[in-house]
Amino acid sequence: MDSTIKVRVVNGLKSKLYAPMTEEEMLARLKKSREQEIFRDADHVISDMRSKYGL
């Protein structure tokens, strides 16, 4: 099993996709996504998953 952490570059900044986060870091990311409106409505996500996987 590969033990490396995958890194994604977004706008020149590196973001650790699978790195553990503290509660404060998670809440900060959620707050930032709400402020920037970078989120999807849960009903749309569920609908997409149902149609994609035939559920």
CHARMM-style PDB file with segment names, atoms N, HN, CA, C and O in Angstrom:
ATOM      1  N   MET     1       0.844  -1.182   0.000  1.00  0.00      PROA
ATOM      2  CA  MET     1       0.000   0.000   0.000  1.00  0.00      PROA
ATOM      3  C   MET     1       0.881   1.235   0.000  1.00  0.00      PROA
ATOM      4  O   MET     1       1.865   1.293   0.738  1.00  0.00      PROA
ATOM      5  N   ASP     2       0.551   2.202  -0.799  1.00  0.00      PROA
ATOM      6  HN  ASP     2      -0.248   2.155  -1.399  1.00  0.00      PROA
ATOM      7  CA  ASP     2       1.323   3.430  -0.914  1.00  0.00      PROA
ATOM      8  C   ASP     2       1.028   4.324   0.283  1.00  0.00      PROA
ATOM      9  O   ASP     2      -0.129   4.636   0.562  1.00  0.00      PROA
ATOM     10  N   SER     3       2.077   4.733   0.988  1.00  0.00      PROA
ATOM     11  HN  SER     3       3.017   4.480   0.761  1.00  0.00      PROA
ATOM     12  CA  SER     3       1.876   5.540   2.193  1.00  0.00      PROA
ATOM     13  C   SER     3       2.030   7.028   1.936  1.00  0.00      PROA
ATOM     14  O   SER     3       2.007   7.820   2.879  1.00  0.00      PROA
ATOM     15  N   THR     4       2.188   7.426   0.674  1.00  0.00      PROA
ATOM     16  HN  THR     4       2.207   6.783  -0.092  1.00  0.00      PROA
ATOM     17  CA  THR     4       2.341   8.850   0.379  1.00  0.00      PROA
ATOM     18  C   THR     4       0.995   9.548   0.445  1.00  0.00      PROA
ATOM     19  O   THR     4      -0.054   8.938   0.239  1.00  0.00      PROA
ATOM     20  N   ILE     5       1.046  10.831   0.736  1.00  0.00      PROA
ATOM     21  HN  ILE     5       1.898  11.327   0.904  1.00  0.00      PROA
ATOM     22  CA  ILE     5      -0.164  11.649   0.790  1.00  0.00      PROA
ATOM     23  C   ILE     5      -0.320  12.324  -0.560  1.00  0.00      PROA
ATOM     24  O   ILE     5       0.603  12.987  -1.034  1.00  0.00      PROA
ATOM     25  N   LYS     6      -1.478  12.162  -1.182  1.00  0.00      PROA
ATOM     26  HN  LYS     6      -2.228  11.624  -0.797  1.00  0.00      PROA
ATOM     27  CA  LYS     6      -1.726  12.791  -2.469  1.00  0.00      PROA
ATOM     28  C   LYS     6      -1.916  14.287  -2.271  1.00  0.00      PROA
ATOM     29  O   LYS     6      -2.586  14.722  -1.334  1.00  0.00      PROA
ATOM     30  N   VAL     7      -1.322  15.065  -3.161  1.00  0.00      PROA
ATOM     31  HN  VAL     7      -0.778  14.712  -3.922  1.00  0.00      PROA
ATOM     32  CA  VAL     7      -1.391  16.520  -3.057  1.00  0.00      PROA
ATOM     33  C   VAL     7      -1.990  17.063  -4.337  1.00  0.00      PROA
ATOM     34  O   VAL     7      -1.642  16.622  -5.433  1.00  0.00      PROA
ATOM     35  N   ARG     8      -2.887  18.018  -4.199  1.00  0.00      PROA
ATOM     36  HN  ARG     8      -3.170  18.376  -3.309  1.00  0.00      PROA
ATOM     37  CA  ARG     8      -3.546  18.640  -5.340  1.00  0.00      PROA
ATOM     38  C   ARG     8      -3.161  20.111  -5.346  1.00  0.00      PROA
ATOM     39  O   ARG     8      -3.119  20.746  -4.292  1.00  0.00      PROA
ATOM     40  N   VAL     9      -2.879  20.657  -6.523  1.00  0.00      PROA
ATOM     41  HN  VAL     9      -2.912  20.142  -7.379  1.00  0.00      PROA
ATOM     42  CA  VAL     9      -2.538  22.070  -6.630  1.00  0.00      PROA
ATOM     43  C   VAL     9      -3.762  22.822  -7.134  1.00  0.00      PROA
ATOM     44  O   VAL     9      -4.285  22.528  -8.209  1.00  0.00      PROA
ATOM     45  N   VAL    10      -4.213  23.793  -6.347  1.00  0.00      PROA
ATOM     46  HN  VAL    10      -3.788  24.032  -5.474  1.00  0.00      PROA
ATOM     47  CA  VAL    10      -5.369  24.601  -6.700  1.00  0.00      PROA
ATOM     48  C   VAL    10      -4.955  26.053  -6.578  1.00  0.00      PROA
ATOM     49  O   VAL    10      -4.582  26.510  -5.498  1.00  0.00      PROA
ATOM     50  N   ASN    11      -5.022  26.784  -7.693  1.00  0.00      PROA
ATOM     51  HN  ASN    11      -5.325  26.412  -8.571  1.00  0.00      PROA
ATOM     52  CA  ASN    11      -4.639  28.191  -7.704  1.00  0.00      PROA
ATOM     53  C   ASN    11      -3.251  28.403  -7.115  1.00  0.00      PROA
ATOM     54  O   ASN    11      -3.016  29.380  -6.404  1.00  0.00      PROA
ATOM     55  N   GLY    12      -2.342  27.497  -7.411  1.00  0.00      PROA
ATOM     56  HN  GLY    12      -2.533  26.703  -7.989  1.00  0.00      PROA
ATOM     57  CA  GLY    12      -0.976  27.637  -6.936  1.00  0.00      PROA
ATOM     58  C   GLY    12      -0.755  27.213  -5.498  1.00  0.00      PROA
ATOM     59  O   GLY    12       0.378  27.261  -5.021  1.00  0.00      PROA
ATOM     60  N   LEU    13      -1.792  26.801  -4.790  1.00  0.00      PROA
ATOM     61  HN  LEU    13      -2.713  26.762  -5.177  1.00  0.00      PROA
ATOM     62  CA  LEU    13      -1.662  26.372  -3.403  1.00  0.00      PROA
ATOM     63  C   LEU    13      -1.805  24.861  -3.328  1.00  0.00      PROA
ATOM     64  O   LEU    13      -2.631  24.273  -4.026  1.00  0.00      PROA
ATOM     65  N   LYS    14      -1.006  24.242  -2.488  1.00  0.00      PROA
ATOM     66  HN  LYS    14      -0.335  24.720  -1.922  1.00  0.00      PROA
ATOM     67  CA  LYS    14      -1.094  22.796  -2.324  1.00  0.00      PROA
ATOM     68  C   LYS    14      -2.075  22.466  -1.216  1.00  0.00      PROA
ATOM     69  O   LYS    14      -2.088  23.109  -0.167  1.00  0.00      PROA
ATOM     70  N   SER    15      -2.887  21.468  -1.459  1.00  0.00      PROA
ATOM     71  HN  SER    15      -2.877  20.945  -2.311  1.00  0.00      PROA
ATOM     72  CA  SER    15      -3.891  21.031  -0.488  1.00  0.00      PROA
ATOM     73  C   SER    15      -3.741  19.530  -0.289  1.00  0.00      PROA
ATOM     74  O   SER    15      -3.803  18.776  -1.260  1.00  0.00      PROA
ATOM     75  N   LYS    16      -3.545  19.084   0.935  1.00  0.00      PROA
ATOM     76  HN  LYS    16      -3.494  19.697   1.724  1.00  0.00      PROA
ATOM     77  CA  LYS    16      -3.421  17.654   1.220  1.00  0.00      PROA
ATOM     78  C   LYS    16      -4.820  17.051   1.265  1.00  0.00      PROA
ATOM     79  O   LYS    16      -5.612  17.363   2.154  1.00  0.00      PROA
ATOM     80  N   LEU    17      -5.116  16.189   0.304  1.00  0.00      PROA
ATOM     81  HN  LEU    17      -4.473  15.936  -0.419  1.00  0.00      PROA
ATOM     82  CA  LEU    17      -6.461  15.624   0.188  1.00  0.00      PROA
ATOM     83  C   LEU    17      -6.805  14.668   1.317  1.00  0.00      PROA
ATOM     84  O   LEU    17      -7.936  14.669   1.804  1.00  0.00      PROA
ATOM     85  N   TYR    18      -5.850  13.855   1.739  1.00  0.00      PROA
ATOM     86  HN  TYR    18      -4.932  13.854   1.344  1.00  0.00      PROA
ATOM     87  CA  TYR    18      -6.154  12.808   2.701  1.00  0.00      PROA
ATOM     88  C   TYR    18      -5.466  13.025   4.044  1.00  0.00      PROA
ATOM     89  O   TYR    18      -5.389  12.102   4.855  1.00  0.00      PROA
ATOM     90  N   ALA    19      -4.975  14.208   4.281  1.00  0.00      PROA
ATOM     91  HN  ALA    19      -5.038  14.958   3.622  1.00  0.00      PROA
ATOM     92  CA  ALA    19      -4.315  14.503   5.550  1.00  0.00      PROA
ATOM     93  C   ALA    19      -5.367  14.721   6.633  1.00  0.00      PROA
ATOM     94  O   ALA    19      -6.418  15.303   6.364  1.00  0.00      PROA
ATOM     95  N   PRO    20      -5.096  14.265   7.842  1.00  0.00      PROA
ATOM     96  CA  PRO    20      -6.056  14.505   8.927  1.00  0.00      PROA
ATOM     97  C   PRO    20      -6.157  15.988   9.245  1.00  0.00      PROA
ATOM     98  O   PRO    20      -5.178  16.726   9.134  1.00  0.00      PROA
ATOM     99  N   MET    21      -7.354  16.417   9.642  1.00  0.00      PROA
ATOM    100  HN  MET    21      -8.149  15.817   9.731  1.00  0.00      PROA
ATOM    101  CA  MET    21      -7.580  17.822   9.987  1.00  0.00      PROA
ATOM    102  C   MET    21      -8.079  17.910  11.418  1.00  0.00      PROA
ATOM    103  O   MET    21      -8.736  17.003  11.930  1.00  0.00      PROA
ATOM    104  N   THR    22      -7.750  19.020  12.041  1.00  0.00      PROA
ATOM    105  HN  THR    22      -7.216  19.757  11.625  1.00  0.00      PROA
ATOM    106  CA  THR    22      -8.307  19.284  13.363  1.00  0.00      PROA
ATOM    107  C   THR    22      -9.730  19.797  13.183  1.00  0.00      PROA
ATOM    108  O   THR    22     -10.139  20.149  12.077  1.00  0.00      PROA
ATOM    109  N   GLU    23     -10.474  19.835  14.273  1.00  0.00      PROA
ATOM    110  HN  GLU    23     -10.142  19.549  15.171  1.00  0.00      PROA
ATOM    111  CA  GLU    23     -11.840  20.349  14.206  1.00  0.00      PROA
ATOM    112  C   GLU    23     -11.847  21.798  13.726  1.00  0.00      PROA
ATOM    113  O   GLU    23     -12.703  22.190  12.933  1.00  0.00      PROA
ATOM    114  N   GLU    24     -10.887  22.591  14.209  1.00  0.00      PROA
ATOM    115  HN  GLU    24     -10.192  22.273  14.853  1.00  0.00      PROA
ATOM    116  CA  GLU    24     -10.812  24.000  13.809  1.00  0.00      PROA
ATOM    117  C   GLU    24     -10.545  24.142  12.313  1.00  0.00      PROA
ATOM    118  O   GLU    24     -11.128  25.001  11.651  1.00  0.00      PROA
ATOM    119  N   GLU    25      -9.652  23.288  11.780  1.00  0.00      PROA
ATOM    120  HN  GLU    25      -9.179  22.591  12.318  1.00  0.00      PROA
ATOM    121  CA  GLU    25      -9.355  23.334  10.347  1.00  0.00      PROA
ATOM    122  C   GLU    25     -10.583  22.957   9.523  1.00  0.00      PROA
ATOM    123  O   GLU    25     -10.869  23.588   8.505  1.00  0.00      PROA
ATOM    124  N   MET    26     -11.307  21.932   9.961  1.00  0.00      PROA
ATOM    125  HN  MET    26     -11.075  21.420  10.788  1.00  0.00      PROA
ATOM    126  CA  MET    26     -12.508  21.504   9.242  1.00  0.00      PROA
ATOM    127  C   MET    26     -13.560  22.603   9.250  1.00  0.00      PROA
ATOM    128  O   MET    26     -14.163  22.895   8.217  1.00  0.00      PROA
ATOM    129  N   LEU    27     -13.784  23.213  10.409  1.00  0.00      PROA
ATOM    130  HN  LEU    27     -13.294  22.976  11.248  1.00  0.00      PROA
ATOM    131  CA  LEU    27     -14.771  24.288  10.498  1.00  0.00      PROA
ATOM    132  C   LEU    27     -14.354  25.489   9.662  1.00  0.00      PROA
ATOM    133  O   LEU    27     -15.202  26.145   9.057  1.00  0.00      PROA
ATOM    134  N   ALA    28     -13.056  25.787   9.620  1.00  0.00      PROA
ATOM    135  HN  ALA    28     -12.367  25.254  10.111  1.00  0.00      PROA
ATOM    136  CA  ALA    28     -12.566  26.899   8.802  1.00  0.00      PROA
ATOM    137  C   ALA    28     -12.798  26.623   7.321  1.00  0.00      PROA
ATOM    138  O   ALA    28     -13.193  27.521   6.579  1.00  0.00      PROA
ATOM    139  N   ARG    29     -12.556  25.381   6.883  1.00  0.00      PROA
ATOM    140  HN  ARG    29     -12.236  24.650   7.487  1.00  0.00      PROA
ATOM    141  CA  ARG    29     -12.792  25.033   5.478  1.00  0.00      PROA
ATOM    142  C   ARG    29     -14.273  25.106   5.132  1.00  0.00      PROA
ATOM    143  O   ARG    29     -14.636  25.580   4.056  1.00  0.00      PROA
ATOM    144  N   LEU    30     -15.129  24.640   6.036  1.00  0.00      PROA
ATOM    145  HN  LEU    30     -14.834  24.254   6.911  1.00  0.00      PROA
ATOM    146  CA  LEU    30     -16.572  24.721   5.797  1.00  0.00      PROA
ATOM    147  C   LEU    30     -17.034  26.168   5.725  1.00  0.00      PROA
ATOM    148  O   LEU    30     -17.845  26.522   4.869  1.00  0.00      PROA
ATOM    149  N   LYS    31     -16.523  27.004   6.620  1.00  0.00      PROA
ATOM    150  HN  LYS    31     -15.865  26.716   7.315  1.00  0.00      PROA
ATOM    151  CA  LYS    31     -16.879  28.424   6.617  1.00  0.00      PROA
ATOM    152  C   LYS    31     -16.440  29.083   5.315  1.00  0.00      PROA
ATOM    153  O   LYS    31     -17.191  29.855   4.718  1.00  0.00      PROA
ATOM    154  N   LYS    32     -15.221  28.777   4.878  1.00  0.00      PROA
ATOM    155  HN  LYS    32     -14.611  28.150   5.362  1.00  0.00      PROA
ATOM    156  CA  LYS    32     -14.692  29.356   3.637  1.00  0.00      PROA
ATOM    157  C   LYS    32     -15.544  28.929   2.440  1.00  0.00      PROA
ATOM    158  O   LYS    32     -15.849  29.749   1.575  1.00  0.00      PROA
ATOM    159  N   SER    33     -15.926  27.655   2.384  1.00  0.00      PROA
ATOM    160  HN  SER    33     -15.678  26.988   3.086  1.00  0.00      PROA
ATOM    161  CA  SER    33     -16.728  27.184   1.256  1.00  0.00      PROA
ATOM    162  C   SER    33     -18.113  27.815   1.251  1.00  0.00      PROA
ATOM    163  O   SER    33     -18.656  28.103   0.185  1.00  0.00      PROA
ATOM    164  N   ARG    34     -18.693  28.035   2.433  1.00  0.00      PROA
ATOM    165  HN  ARG    34     -18.252  27.802   3.299  1.00  0.00      PROA
ATOM    166  CA  ARG    34     -19.991  28.725   2.500  1.00  0.00      PROA
ATOM    167  C   ARG    34     -19.862  30.163   2.018  1.00  0.00      PROA
ATOM    168  O   ARG    34     -20.700  30.644   1.255  1.00  0.00      PROA
ATOM    169  N   GLU    35     -18.806  30.853   2.465  1.00  0.00      PROA
ATOM    170  HN  GLU    35     -18.125  30.463   3.085  1.00  0.00      PROA
ATOM    171  CA  GLU    35     -18.607  32.251   2.080  1.00  0.00      PROA
ATOM    172  C   GLU    35     -18.379  32.389   0.579  1.00  0.00      PROA
ATOM    173  O   GLU    35     -18.853  33.342  -0.038  1.00  0.00      PROA
ATOM    174  N   GLN    36     -17.655  31.438  -0.008  1.00  0.00      PROA
ATOM    175  HN  GLN    36     -17.270  30.663   0.494  1.00  0.00      PROA
ATOM    176  CA  GLN    36     -17.360  31.486  -1.440  1.00  0.00      PROA
ATOM    177  C   GLN    36     -18.418  30.760  -2.263  1.00  0.00      PROA
ATOM    178  O   GLN    36     -18.304  30.671  -3.485  1.00  0.00      PROA
ATOM    179  N   GLU    37     -19.428  30.250  -1.608  1.00  0.00      PROA
ATOM    180  HN  GLU    37     -19.521  30.323  -0.615  1.00  0.00      PROA
ATOM    181  CA  GLU    37     -20.512  29.499  -2.249  1.00  0.00      PROA
ATOM    182  C   GLU    37     -19.984  28.332  -3.079  1.00  0.00      PROA
ATOM    183  O   GLU    37     -20.451  28.074  -4.188  1.00  0.00      PROA
ATOM    184  N   ILE    38     -18.993  27.631  -2.510  1.00  0.00      PROA
ATOM    185  HN  ILE    38     -18.614  27.841  -1.609  1.00  0.00      PROA
ATOM    186  CA  ILE    38     -18.424  26.449  -3.154  1.00  0.00      PROA
ATOM    187  C   ILE    38     -19.010  25.221  -2.457  1.00  0.00      PROA
ATOM    188  O   ILE    38     -18.340  24.565  -1.659  1.00  0.00      PROA
ATOM    189  N   PHE    39     -20.249  24.928  -2.768  1.00  0.00      PROA
ATOM    190  HN  PHE    39     -20.793  25.461  -3.416  1.00  0.00      PROA
ATOM    191  CA  PHE    39     -20.914  23.781  -2.170  1.00  0.00      PROA
ATOM    192  C   PHE    39     -22.064  23.373  -3.062  1.00  0.00      PROA
ATOM    193  O   PHE    39     -22.464  24.111  -3.962  1.00  0.00      PROA
ATOM    194  N   ARG    40     -22.591  22.189  -2.805  1.00  0.00      PROA
ATOM    195  HN  ARG    40     -22.266  21.589  -2.074  1.00  0.00      PROA
ATOM    196  CA  ARG    40     -23.753  21.701  -3.540  1.00  0.00      PROA
ATOM    197  C   ARG    40     -24.836  21.341  -2.545  1.00  0.00      PROA
ATOM    198  O   ARG    40     -24.552  20.888  -1.437  1.00  0.00      PROA
ATOM    199  N   ASP    41     -26.060  21.542  -2.942  1.00  0.00      PROA
ATOM    200  HN  ASP    41     -26.291  21.910  -3.843  1.00  0.00      PROA
ATOM    201  CA  ASP    41     -27.198  21.173  -2.113  1.00  0.00      PROA
ATOM    202  C   ASP    41     -27.233  19.652  -1.975  1.00  0.00      PROA
ATOM    203  O   ASP    41     -27.073  18.935  -2.963  1.00  0.00      PROA
ATOM    204  N   ALA    42     -27.437  19.162  -0.768  1.00  0.00      PROA
ATOM    205  HN  ALA    42     -27.566  19.744   0.035  1.00  0.00      PROA
ATOM    206  CA  ALA    42     -27.424  17.722  -0.511  1.00  0.00      PROA
ATOM    207  C   ALA    42     -28.466  16.985  -1.350  1.00  0.00      PROA
ATOM    208  O   ALA    42     -28.213  15.863  -1.790  1.00  0.00      PROA
ATOM    209  N   ASP    43     -29.621  17.587  -1.578  1.00  0.00      PROA
ATOM    210  HN  ASP    43     -29.826  18.499  -1.221  1.00  0.00      PROA
ATOM    211  CA  ASP    43     -30.654  16.937  -2.394  1.00  0.00      PROA
ATOM    212  C   ASP    43     -30.175  16.708  -3.824  1.00  0.00      PROA
ATOM    213  O   ASP    43     -30.496  15.684  -4.428  1.00  0.00      PROA
ATOM    214  N   HSD    44     -29.407  17.656  -4.373  1.00  0.00      PROA
ATOM    215  HN  HSD    44     -29.146  18.488  -3.882  1.00  0.00      PROA
ATOM    216  CA  HSD    44     -28.869  17.488  -5.725  1.00  0.00      PROA
ATOM    217  C   HSD    44     -27.821  16.379  -5.762  1.00  0.00      PROA
ATOM    218  O   HSD    44     -27.776  15.594  -6.709  1.00  0.00      PROA
ATOM    219  N   VAL    45     -26.987  16.318  -4.742  1.00  0.00      PROA
ATOM    220  HN  VAL    45     -27.023  16.956  -3.973  1.00  0.00      PROA
ATOM    221  CA  VAL    45     -25.967  15.267  -4.681  1.00  0.00      PROA
ATOM    222  C   VAL    45     -26.631  13.897  -4.608  1.00  0.00      PROA
ATOM    223  O   VAL    45     -26.234  12.973  -5.317  1.00  0.00      PROA
ATOM    224  N   ILE    46     -27.634  13.767  -3.757  1.00  0.00      PROA
ATOM    225  HN  ILE    46     -27.956  14.518  -3.181  1.00  0.00      PROA
ATOM    226  CA  ILE    46     -28.347  12.494  -3.617  1.00  0.00      PROA
ATOM    227  C   ILE    46     -29.022  12.107  -4.927  1.00  0.00      PROA
ATOM    228  O   ILE    46     -28.968  10.947  -5.335  1.00  0.00      PROA
ATOM    229  N   SER    47     -29.655  13.066  -5.582  1.00  0.00      PROA
ATOM    230  HN  SER    47     -29.699  14.009  -5.250  1.00  0.00      PROA
ATOM    231  CA  SER    47     -30.309  12.803  -6.861  1.00  0.00      PROA
ATOM    232  C   SER    47     -29.300  12.335  -7.906  1.00  0.00      PROA
ATOM    233  O   SER    47     -29.562  11.389  -8.649  1.00  0.00      PROA
ATOM    234  N   ASP    48     -28.144  12.999  -7.960  1.00  0.00      PROA
ATOM    235  HN  ASP    48     -27.931  13.767  -7.356  1.00  0.00      PROA
ATOM    236  CA  ASP    48     -27.093  12.601  -8.906  1.00  0.00      PROA
ATOM    237  C   ASP    48     -26.608  11.183  -8.633  1.00  0.00      PROA
ATOM    238  O   ASP    48     -26.426  10.400  -9.566  1.00  0.00      PROA
ATOM    239  N   MET    49     -26.399  10.847  -7.369  1.00  0.00      PROA
ATOM    240  HN  MET    49     -26.548  11.482  -6.611  1.00  0.00      PROA
ATOM    241  CA  MET    49     -25.923   9.508  -7.009  1.00  0.00      PROA
ATOM    242  C   MET    49     -26.962   8.444  -7.363  1.00  0.00      PROA
ATOM    243  O   MET    49     -26.618   7.373  -7.863  1.00  0.00      PROA
ATOM    244  N   ARG    50     -28.227   8.745  -7.101  1.00  0.00      PROA
ATOM    245  HN  ARG    50     -28.506   9.615  -6.694  1.00  0.00      PROA
ATOM    246  CA  ARG    50     -29.286   7.782  -7.423  1.00  0.00      PROA
ATOM    247  C   ARG    50     -29.361   7.529  -8.921  1.00  0.00      PROA
ATOM    248  O   ARG    50     -29.493   6.384  -9.352  1.00  0.00      PROA
ATOM    249  N   SER    51     -29.278   8.591  -9.715  1.00  0.00      PROA
ATOM    250  HN  SER    51     -29.171   9.521  -9.364  1.00  0.00      PROA
ATOM    251  CA  SER    51     -29.361   8.397 -11.164  1.00  0.00      PROA
ATOM    252  C   SER    51     -28.096   7.745 -11.709  1.00  0.00      PROA
ATOM    253  O   SER    51     -28.170   6.943 -12.640  1.00  0.00      PROA
ATOM    254  N   LYS    52     -26.949   8.074 -11.151  1.00  0.00      PROA
ATOM    255  HN  LYS    52     -26.889   8.726 -10.395  1.00  0.00      PROA
ATOM    256  CA  LYS    52     -25.683   7.515 -11.629  1.00  0.00      PROA
ATOM    257  C   LYS    52     -25.590   6.021 -11.343  1.00  0.00      PROA
ATOM    258  O   LYS    52     -25.120   5.256 -12.184  1.00  0.00      PROA
ATOM    259  N   TYR    53     -26.034   5.604 -10.162  1.00  0.00      PROA
ATOM    260  HN  TYR    53     -26.416   6.226  -9.478  1.00  0.00      PROA
ATOM    261  CA  TYR    53     -25.887   4.214  -9.750  1.00  0.00      PROA
ATOM    262  C   TYR    53     -27.194   3.431  -9.775  1.00  0.00      PROA
ATOM    263  O   TYR    53     -27.246   2.293  -9.309  1.00  0.00      PROA
ATOM    264  N   GLY    54     -28.251   4.038 -10.318  1.00  0.00      PROA
ATOM    265  HN  GLY    54     -28.208   4.962 -10.696  1.00  0.00      PROA
ATOM    266  CA  GLY    54     -29.511   3.334 -10.469  1.00  0.00      PROA
ATOM    267  C   GLY    54     -30.180   2.967  -9.156  1.00  0.00      PROA
ATOM    268  O   GLY    54     -30.776   1.897  -9.031  1.00  0.00      PROA
ATOM    269  N   LEU    55     -30.082   3.837  -8.199  1.00  0.00      PROA
ATOM    270  HN  LEU    55     -29.598   4.706  -8.301  1.00  0.00      PROA
ATOM    271  CA  LEU    55     -30.682   3.554  -6.883  1.00  0.00      PROA
ATOM    272  C   LEU    55     -32.084   4.102  -6.792  1.00  0.00      PROA
ATOM    273  OT1 LEU    55     -32.738   3.956  -5.759  1.00  0.00      PROA
TER     274      LEU     55
END
